[in-house]
Amino acid sequence: MKKQISVVLTILFFSCSNQNSNQIESSLTELELEDILRIEKSHFEIVDLIPFETTSENLMGNDLRIRSNKDYYFVFDEGVQDCVHQFEKSGKYLGRRAIVGEGPNTITRLSDFFVAEDGKLVVLNSLGDQAEVLAVDVDNSIQSIFKVDYIPSSFTKLPSGDYLFYGSYNLPFVSHRLIRTDSNGVIQEKYLENQYSNKMLPMTERNFFKNESDLFVVETFNNIVFQLVEDELKPIIKVDFGNLAIPAKFWELNLLEGGFDLIQQNGFANFNGFFKDDKYSLISLHVQKPSGIFKNLIITNQLNGAQSVLETSLSDDYFYHYPVGIEGDEFLFVTYQSEIKKEKDLKLSVALMAKIPDGDFDYPVLMKVKFSDATN
């Protein structure tokens, strides 16, 4: 069953003059959004569909954070944040993990998670002015890994065993928006000094995107994609948002005292995802205008340099509105069973259509999609 999507605004700020010594400007690719070729969704071809079995106990919205291992999919509904739903690779529902609640084997708050090599879920649990990293086993038993004196909204683990935490603009509690700790929660490095002091709203965003051994970092309202290389945070892609850029005056205002009205007047753009494999990269750009809410999906073929933008609309055509990853040169999107059946030009095979029968509830479907460059 679809739920109305609410846009959670986060007051984030980026200034090139405030970069610390961990940010290096070399090898920075600069893109101008207005100059990239606009394409239609006919450049996408669905090659597989995985329906997520849905009952009254696991109704989910569209903003889904999906992670996987070789056996399972793990799905976190960013709009509800009450648990992680576990599915077989076929889409069969197995139950809830990392449950938010007040009883035994529950956690106080679920902000983010990743899947450990042993199949346990490692989750981020907020505790006032601290955060706790917990391991959740298959039976939902919980073990504390460590606590950290920081207030993050997202986290990830590095191959070295260290952790990265992102804390956004929450002065005086967050002096730096990004920190690295060791495996015991002791802070080792700080990045992105926080100099924004106006009032902000609570935020929910995904900041860390992995591709095998590569780790990328994005911030909402920041036009830079970073890559962590060893201990250095390197800007690798900069996108000129053009007339959708946040005006400088915005950073002088509190959000509820003129800031939001200012950016609503002309519209604004901000990152909400970055995915990359050996052939393609995809930047998911959220665009909010007086006329509605849109996505600009910036696709780069890294082999031939071809760049394309697909625009989707939340109020009109949002079939490819929710990208969730790239695997083996296939783009992964989430949509709903009802949306697939409304599309007239998909030309799906009988076998694929058989994978999405009518059910008691409208359910999310993971789409595996091939992309054809506009130059092909």
N, C-alpha and C positions, 0 to 999 in steps of 0.2 A: 504494500500500500504506500503510495507516494505521500510525502509530507511536504508542507510548504517550506521552502528554503529561506532561512533567515541569514542575512549578511552580517557577520560580526566584524566590526571595524576595529582595527588595531592601530594605534598611533605609533608609527615607526618613523625613524628619521635617518637619513644617510647624508653625510657630507664628506666629499673627497678630502677636504682639508683636515678632517679629524681622523684620518686613517693612521693606525699605529704602525710600528716597524714590521709587523707581521703581514702587512698587505703590500703586495708587489704589483706594479702596474705593467710588467712585461707580459707579452703575449695576450693582450686584451683585445678581444673581438668586439667591434662596435657595430650595432645594428640600428637602423632607423625604421621604426614601425611603419611609417607612411610610405616607405619606398619598397617594401616587400610585396611580392606578387600575391594577389588575392586569388584563392581557388575555391571551387565548389566541393561538396562532399562526395561527388562522383569519383574523386581520386582515391576513395577508400573502398575496399572490398572486404566484407566479412568472410572469414575463413573458418571460424569456429565460434560456438556459443556455449557458455556454461551457466545454466540457470541455478541460482542459489535457492534451495528449498526454503519456503517461507510458511510459517504458521502464525497463529495469533501471538506466540511468544517471542518472535524475532522479527517483527516488522521494522523495516529500516528506511531511512530517507535516501537522498542521492549523494550526499557528501560522505563518501565511504573511504576510509583509509585501509587498503588491502595489502597484506603481506603474506608470504607463503614460504613453505619449505618443500621438499620433494614429495610429501604426502598430503599436505593440507593447505587450505586457504584460511586466513584469519582476518576477520572483517570488523573494523571499529567504526561505528556510526558517530561522526564528529558532531552531529546535531544533538545527540542524546548522551553519549559518553557514559553509558551505564555498564558496559561489559565489552568483551571481545567475543564475537561469534565464530565458532569453528566449523569448517565445512570440509568434506572430502573433496578431492580434485574433481570429482564428478558433479559436485554441487550439493550432495546429500548433507543435510544439517546434522551436526553431532552435539550441539549444545553450547552453553555459555562458559566462558573462561574469564578470569580476572573480574569478578562481579563487584560492583559498587554497592555497599550496603552497611548495615550495622551489626549483622550477625557474625558467626564464626566463618572463617575462610572468605571474608570480604575485605575490600579496601575502601579507604575514605573517599578518594577521588582518582579517576583514571584520566591522565592527561596525554599519555603516549605509551607505545609499547614496541617491542621487536621480538622476533622469534630466535631463541638461542639454539645452538647446534644440537643440544640434547632434547629439543622439543618443548622445553619450558618456555613460558612467556616471561619476559623481563619487562616490568611496567614501572611507570613513573607515578608516584603517589605524593600529593601535596600535603604538607603538614605545617600550615601557618607560614612562618618565616624560614622553614626548612623544606627539603624534599627528601623522599626516601625511595631508593631503588629496591624493588622486590622481585623475587622469582616465584612464579605461579606454576605449580606442577599440574599434570593432567587431571588429578583429582581435586584441583583448586586449593590444595594446601599451599600455604604462603611462607616464604622464608625471606627475611630481611638480608639484603646484600650490604648496603651501607646507607648512611644519611649524609646530606651535604648542606652546608649553610648557604643556600642560594634558592631563589624562587624561579624555577624554570617552567616553561610551558611545553617543551619538547626535549628529547635527548636521543642519543645513539651511542653505540659502542664501537671503538676503533679496533683494528686487528691487533694492535699492541696490548689491548686490555684496558686502555684508558677510555674515559667517557667524555662526550661533548654534551653540554647543556646550553639551551638558548633561553634567555630570560626577558627579552624585549625591554621596553622603556618603563621601568617601575622604580624610579628614584624614591627614596634613598636606598632601597633594598638591593637594587641591581646597579652596580657601578659599571659593569661591562655586559653587553648584550649576549656575549658568547664566552663560555669558559671551558677549559679542559681539566678533568680531574684524573687521578690515578684510580686503580681498582678499589681503593678504600675510601674514595670521596675527598681526598686531599687535593686542593686546587693546585695545578701545575702551571697553567698559562691562562691569560685573559686576553680577549680580543674585542674589538668594536666598543670603544669607550662610550659610555652613555652620558650624553650631555643634554638630553631632553628632559625638561622638568615640569611641563604642563600636565594637566589631568588627562587620564586616558581611560578607556573602557577595558574590561577583561577581554582577553584575546584567546582565540583558538586557531592555530595554524601549524602546518607541517613545514619544518625548516630543513630537514636533512633528507637527502636523496642519494641512494647508493647505486653504483654500477660495478659489480664485482669488487675490485680493490679500490675504486675511486669513490670519493665522498664529496658531495656538492652541498652548498649551503645557500639558501635564499631567505630573504626577509620581505614581509609584506611592505608595499610602498617603496621598496628599494629597487632601483633599476640595474642592480649588479648581481650576477651569479658568481659565487665564490667556489673555489675548490681548495680543500685542505690537502696540502702536500707536505708530508712529514709534520712539522710543527708550524708551518707557514700557511696563512690564509691568503690565497691569491685570487684576485678578481680575474675572471676569465671571459665573461661576456657582459657587455653593457648595452642596454637597449634605450634608445631615445624615444620616449613616449609621445613626443610632440606636444600637441595641445591637450593631451590627457595627463601630462606631468602634474604632480602636486605643486601648487604655487608656493613660493618661499614664505609668503605671509601666513600660510597655514600653520607653520611651525612656531609662530609667535602667539597662537591662540589656543585656548582650551577647547577640546572637542565640542562640549555642550554649550560653549559660550561664543559661538560664531564659527568655529573650525569646520564643523560638518556642513553648515549652510554654505560656506565658501566653496568647498570642493563639489558640492551638489550642483552649484550653479552651472559649471562648465563640464562636469564629469571628471573622472579620474581613472587611472589604471594602476594595478599593482600585481606583482607576481603571486601565484599560489601553487606553482609546481614546476619542477624541472626533471626531465627524464632523458636518459642517454644510454645508447649502446654503441657498438663499434661502427654502425652505419649512420644512425639518425640521432638527433637530439630534438626534444620537444619542450618548449617553454609554454606553460599555461598562464595566460595573462587575463586576470579578471578586469573587466571594464564596466564601470557604472556611469550611466549618463541619465539626464532627465528623461530620456525616451525609454529607458529600460536597463536591464542587466545583460551583459554579453560576455563571451570569452573570445579572445584572440589566441589561437593555437599556432605558435611560430615553429615551423618544422624546418630543420636544416639537414640536408644530406651531406654528411661530412666527407664523402668520397668525391663528389663532384662540385660541392659548394652551393648547390641549388637551395634556394630558400622560398618558403611558401607560408601563407597565413590563411587559416580557415576561421571564419567568424561564425559563432553560434549565438543564439538568443534564448534567454530563459523563458521569455513569454511567447516565442514563436517556434523556433526550430532548435531544440537542444539535444538532438539525437547523439551528437559527438561532444557534448558539453562537459563530460566528466572523464578526462584521461586519468589513468591510474598507473601506467607503466609502459615499458618497452621490453619485450623478450624475444630474442632471436629475430630481429628485424620486423617483428609484429607489434603494432600498437595495441594497447589494452585500454578499453573504455568500459564504463558501466552505464547501462541504461535500464529501462524497465520492459517487461514482457509486453505491456500494452503499447509502448512506443514502437517496438519492433513490428507489431502487427498493423500499426498505422502507416508505416513506411510503404510506399507504393513501388519504388524503383530498386529495391534491394536485390531482387532476383536470386533469392536464397533457394538452395536445393531442397528437395523433399526431406532429406535426412536432417538438415539443419532446422527446418521448420518443425520437425517432429520433436526437437529438443525443447520447444517452448509451448507446451500445451496450456490451455486455460486451467486456472486453479481457483481455489476459494479466495486467494489474495493475489493482488498484483505483486510481482516479485522482481528483484534486481537480477540482471543478466550480465555476466562478464563477456564482452565481445573481444575476440582476437581478430585484428584487422590488418590487411596488407595495404600499403600506401604506394601510389604511383606518382613519381615526381611530375611536376607540371611540364618539365622539359622532355618527358618521355612521349 
